[in-house]
Amino acid sequence: MESGPKVWNCPFDYAEALEFDPTLKRLLTDEPVARIKLPYGEGEAWLVTRYDDVRTVTTDRRFSRHAIVGRDFPRMTPEPIVQDEAINVMDPPASSRLRSLVSKAFAPRQVERMRARTQLVVNELLDEMAERGSPADLVEGLASPLPLTTICEVLDIPDGESAQLRAHARTMMNTSLDNRDNAVRAKADMRAYFAELTAHRRRHPGDDLISALATARDGDEILNDQELTVMAMVLLITGQDTTTYEIANIAYTLLTRPAELEKLRSRPEMLPQALQEMLRLIPFRKGVGIPRVALEDVELSGVKIRAGDIVHVSYLTANRDGEKFERPDELDLDRQGPNHMTFGWGGHHCLGAPLAITELEVALSTLLERFPDLRLAKPADEVPWNKTAIWRYPLELPVAW
């Protein structure tokens, strides 16, 4: 009897500033299609790390997200973050119908309105920061409040209710085992809240994103009540924390690289392109997200994956694949070339990406303009980093000007 392939034990708990996880780097280099064991869930999974293979798994119909529903799949958190009927565990054509309805709510016209709202929020936050004076914590002053304020404005969440929703979302993202009961409760509470709110918006639509989703039509198709509830939840959870962390990560990246910062200050028009490169380089999360199941035998990079096997991909390693990117571990703000995979790929590419990019552009361009001599207020190696969540980000970013 032949023994199976080597199994890599992958806690994926590496959290040194924004350094790349050495285990992921080794997997990409030594075994681009590998068997792995994750902290939670039943059994083993495949991990696919090369750009082209990741593209295959995320676009080929032989791999299904929906087939993980009901399975205790290998994962990073004690309780799965994902809801069984959420768009992120659907396959085409079901997901295509939802995506086309949701994308109407992120049409360029809507995103421009969001840009105007974001600019007002950023101006207000930076006014307050300037008023309180140097030094300041950029996480507390800008990165933390901006995305939550923006997504709550865009969803029109009533004042005074956003803090509790954020607390629920953070509880669901925690990776420690003793947090499981809290996570289950937070998920249920948040769901009940959005069921009520979305039902109300369907009866009395306004000009917010939930109302846009409630009334979006594709021919005769509309979102049903359950889809609308889960969609609003997904937008709130994914629409705030990830952007908060990326604002902080990108600010840290620039403030610790004087040459790049200087380049951006002298050529502010290159910010959109520079943002794409920083999004490629920064390892914004630990490990892996939601896997897929192989529906039939498939060969990837010479390795046979059998029908029924669970397959994870790493967008982080795809972004650092030397076959796609020259000098993949260097930050090159002038880089042209393939698109990064930070927002995912294929049928599950992040629907909120236009909003996230808008917030990042507005926040960073305004920050650099308002504080032309912004710098770190303490040595880079004294900046504290999150260790407990699946996301990687500084807990505070002390700046001076």
N, C-alpha and C positions, 0 to 999 in steps of 0.2 A: 504494500500500500504506500503510495507516494505521500510525503508530507506536504501540506499546503504551503503557500508563500509565507515569508516572515511577516509577523504582525507587529506593527509599530504601536507602542503605547503612547497615546497623544493626549496629555492633560491640556495642552495648549494654554498654559497659564503664564506664559512669558509676558512681562509687562514693564520692561526697562525703557522708560521714555518712549521714543518712537523708533527704537531700533527694531530691525526685522527679526522675527522669531527664528532662531537657528534651526529648530526642528523642521519648520516649513521649508527653510532654505535647503536643508539636507534632502528632504523628500523630493523637492523640485529637481535637485541635481542628481541624486542617486537612484531614486525610484519613483518616477513621475506618475505611475499608477500603482498605488500601494494599499495593502490591507492595514486598517487602523482600528484601534480600540479607543473610544471616547469615554469621558467621565460618567455619563449617564446613558440609559437605554440598553436594549437587549442585543447581545452579539457584536459582530464586527461589521465594518463597512469598507468600501473602497474610497480612497481619496485620489482625485484627479487634479494635477497641479499645473500642467502645461497649457498655455494659451489656446492652442488649437484643439486640444482634447476638451478643455472646459467649454469651448464654443460648441463642440459636438454635443456634449451632454446637455447643454442648456437649450439647444435648438432642435435636436433630433427627437422625433416622436417615439422612438424606442425607449426613451427615458421618461418616466411619469412622476410628477409631483403628487398627483392625486392618490397614487397607489400607496403613499405612506400613511394615509388616514387610517386610524385604528391600529397602527403598528407602534410598538414601543421602540422607535428608531433610535440609533446611537446619536447622541447630541451633547451640547455643552451645558445646558441648564437642567435642573431637576424636573421641572414641569415644562412641557413644550410651550413656547411663547405663542405659537401659531394656533388659530381657531380652525376647527375642522372644515368650516364652510368659507374660510377666507379666500380671497383671490390668489394669495400666494401658495395655496395648495391645490389650485385648479389646473387643468390641462386645457389646451384648445379642444373643441370650439367653445366650451363654457367660459374659459378665461377671456377669449377673444371678445365675446359679447360684453362682458363686464369692462374689459380694458377700453373698448371703444366708447362705452358710456362714460367711464371715468375720465378718459382723455378729453372729452368735450368740456369737462369742468376745468381742465388745465390748458385750454386753448390759449393761443398767444394773447388774445384780448384780455382774458382773465388774468394771465400772468403779468401783463402790464399794469393792471389794476393792483395786483399784489405788490409789484415793484414800488408803486407810489406809496402804498401803505407801509411797506418795509422801510422806505426812505424816511418817512415821518417818525417811525419808531426808533430807527437808528439815530436820527438827529436828536431826539429827545434823550435817549440813553447816553449819548456822548456829551450832550449839554450837562447832564447831571454829573457825569464822570469829571468833566472839566471843572465844574463848580466845586466838587468835593476836593479836587486838587491832587497833585502828584505826591507820593506814588498811589497806585490803585490796583485792584485786582480785576484784570480784564475778563476773567470768567464770570465774576459776580456782576461786573458793570455792563458787559455787552453779550458775551457768548451765551450765558445762561438765560437771561430774560428775553433776548431777541426772538429766537425761534418759537418759544412757547407763546409769547405775545402775538407774534405774526400768525401762527397756526390757529390760535384762539380767535383772533380777529377774522381770519379767513373762514373759519368754521362758525364764527359768531357764537362762541361759548360765553354764557353770561359771566360778568365780573364776579370774582369771589369763588368760582367753581374750578378754575384752572389748576390751582395748587393741589387740590385733592386728586385730580386726574393725573397730574404729573407724578404724584406720589405712587399712585396705582401702577403707572407705566414703569417707574423705576423698580418697584417691587417685582414686577414680572421679568425684569432683565437681570436680576441678581443670580449669580451662579452657585451660591452656597446651598447645601442640602437642607440645612435647618430652616430655610426660607420657603420650602415647598408649600406648606399650608397657607401662608400669607399670599403666595403667588396665585394659588387657586382662588382664594377669596377676592383678591384684587381684580382678577380677570372677570369674575362673576359680577362684582359691583360695577365695574366699568361698563360691562355689557348691558346691565339693567339701566344704567344712566343713559347710554346712547340709544337704547330701544325707545325710551320715553321721548328723548330730544328729537330723534329722527321722525317719530310718528307725528310730533307737533309740527315740525317743519314741512312735512308732506301736506298737512292740512292748511298751514299758513306759511307758504314759502316767502323768503326774503331774497336778498341778493348775495347771500353767503354761499360757501362751497357745498355745504350739506343740502341746501335748497337746490343748488345747481345739479347735484347728484340725484336728488329726489325727483326732479322734473326732467332730467336728461332723457331723450328718446333716441332710439336708433330704429327707424321704422316704427313698428308697434312695440318694440322692446323697451321696458323700463326696469330699474332695479327693484326686486321685491323687498319687503320689509326687513327680512333677515339679512339680505345682502347689504342693504343700506346701513343697518346697524353696525355690521362687522366692518364695512368699508370706512365708516366714520371713525371707528376705533383704530383701525390700521393707520389712518391718516394722522390721528392724534399721536399715536405711539411713535410712528416712524417719522412724523413731520416735525418733531421738536428735538428729541435728544440727539439724534445723529447729527443734525445741523449744528447744535450747540457744540458738540465735540469737535466737529470739523473746523468751526471758526477758531476754537482754541488751538487745535493742532496746527492749523495753517499759520496762525499768528506766531506760535512758538517756532515753527519751521523758519519763518522769515526773520524773526528776531534773533535766531541763533545762526543766521547766515547773512552777514553784513553785505557781502557783494551782491547777492540776489535782491536783498531789500533795496539797496541803492539803485539797482537796475530798474526795479519796479517804480521807485520814486521818480526816477528821471523819465521813465516811459510808461506812464499810467495806462496808456491805451493797450499795453500788452497784458493787462491783468486777466482778461478772460482765458487767454491761452496759458498763462502761467498757472492759473487755478487748475486747469485740466492736468498739468504736469504734477502739481502738488497732490491732487487727488489720486493720481496714479502711484506716486511714491510712498505716501503716508499709509502705514498699516493701521487703519482706523478701527480695526476690531481684532479679537482673538479668534483663532481657529476657523470654524466653519458654521454655516447657517442651516437652512432647511435642505435636506437631501432629496434625491429622486430614487426611483426603483427601476431597474432594467426590466423591460417587459419581455425581452427575448435575449438570447446570447448576442453579445456585441464585443468586438475586439477594438481595444484602444491602445495605441503605442505598443502593439505586439502582445498585449495582455488580454486574456479572455475573461470577460465579465459575464456571469451566467444569469439567465432569467430569474427574477426574484431577488437578486442581490441589491443591497442599498448602496447608493453611490453619492458621495459628497464631492463638491468641487471647491477649490480655493481661488477666489478672485484675487486675493493678495499675491499669490505666487504667479498667477497669470500676468499680473501687472509687472512682474519682475522677470519674466521669461526672456533670457538672453537671445533666444532665436527670434524674438519679435522686437525687442528694444535694445539698441546698442547701449553699452554701459548702463545696464538696467538699474543699478543701485545708486546712480548719480542723479542729482536734481539738475535738469537742464531746461531752464525756462523758455529756451527757443526751440525745444523739441517739436518736430512735426512727426507724424507717424501714426501707427495704429491707435484706435480708441482704447482708453483704459476700461477696466471692468468694475470699477468701484461702485457703480450703480447697478451692477448685475448685467445680465446679457439675455438676449432672446426674449421669449414670451414672458419673462418675469423681470425685465429691465424696470428699474424703479419709475413708477408713474409720476412721482412727485419731484423727479430730477429737475424739471424746469423751475420749480419753486425754490428748491435747495440752491441751485446755481444763482438764481436771482438774489437770494438772501446773502450768499457768500460774496457776490460781486458788490452789492450795496454796502455790506458791513465793512469789507476790507478796503474798498476804494475810499469810503468816507473816513475810516479810521486813519489811513495813511495821509489823507489830505488835511484832516483836522489836527493831527499830532505829527508834524513832519520830523520831530526828533525823538519819536517813541523808541524806548529801549527796555530791556529786561531790568527789573529793579533788584534782582539777586542773581547769583551765578546759576547758569543753566542746570547744573547738577543738584541744585537745591530745590528745584521745582518738584512738588509732590504729584504723583501719578495715581490714577485709579488702579486698584489691583483686583477688585471683586466682581466687576461686571464683564460682560462679553465685549464691551467697547473699551477702547484705549484713548485716554485723554488726560490732560492735567487737571487736578482738582482745583488748583488756583494758578494764576499766571500774573505775578506781580510785575507791573510796568511803571516806568517813570517817563517824564518828558520835561 
